[in-house]
């Protein structure tokens, strides 16, 4: 193979052609691909080559020579530095169209499918009604090393560089941007962030310092369910301090009576995670409720719940429609989490069996079934690889329909093999990772035909997309 036409460190002018996987864009130099994160198809850019491989290079935009007509002015002043949004610089319609293309590309390039020849129907992506303020949960971090943006330096204001509450800079787990605004969750959420920062600084409560692994304040997690007035604040701290948390509770109750529950999660470990050894309920019930369709879910501080409630309802409705349930069907819901899909399916089937690794999620799933009067759903705890086998089939019966919603890594190849052997008539594959979905579905191609694929946008302002595929046994 010939040597790549660029060198590391070199400056090149490029015409950006199209979006590539994971929100990057790409250009060609004599057939050689250069990926340029942050650029937009139609841009002319001056790019510094940051990485060179045999088959492709990566570059960073040094100068935008001519902006693409697809560009819009980002709403947020932190866009480009903050790790929360990656696509605010393109209009929402373009985002949705590009996500649709990424679904097609995953099926064609990763899966090796020929959509037309194989009669695979790829439906237009279902957009979000609200491209901003859609999240029901945000996790903010405290940090002792504040990332100062160019605008902040230019403002000339004297800044405290030793305290930040906001989001991480991508790839920089030691740096936190001090966010004064954010358009992803709600105005209340931003007000809580700003007021929490003020009281913490005033009282001298130290933020977490990743270098010395000291400091009291680690994360601030806010849950604002879409369909109820519940609000949870979860302050994650390094150790339990009765006086400080008491003071914070009194402050929240007087300033934000909207907050219905305060939880104090204690995390003394080194890992930068917003869960910990112990979640103490400081006041209120220690959980919030939200509704998807006619179902109410109780969400504790550690529970997984789709972060976009409105779009989750659309996603589950597609899964239900694709399952084509008949009243006497037995359905297995693999990777069932807190049972949200299972409950959606149960009223249209004879019985649903949900299988899930995390015990806490299974306990929540059973509780959610009870809460909603669903008596024909059973939840099983265990690793799919171990649990999804003969014994389970003997106990619960052979499913007519299988719904799967695996984590980003997709399904274990042995689980895919078992599905092919078992051969239920319909298989609905819900996925948040196009590459692993296309890979798994391709492994099933001898046994199953892909009939229809429906992308659903749950994550506006990012390149992420959910995709639901229906497969039918050949
Ligand atoms: N369907 C659910 C959650 C899907 S997220 C919903 O829509 O709410 C994927 C789920 O797969 C997570 O709950 C995760 O705990 C579970 N999981 C991950 N690896 C697993 C494994 N090896 N076996 C069983 N479940 C697993």
Boltz pocket constraint, residues with backbone or C-beta under 6 A from the ligand:
constraints:
  - pocket:
      binder: B
      contacts: [[A, 304], [A, 305], [A, 306], [A, 334], [A, 335], [A, 336], [A, 337], [A, 338], [A, 339], [A, 340], [A, 341], [A, 355], [A, 356], [A, 357], [A, 358], [A, 361], [A, 382], [A, 383], [A, 384], [A, 385], [A, 405], [A, 406], [A, 407]]
      max_distance: 6.0
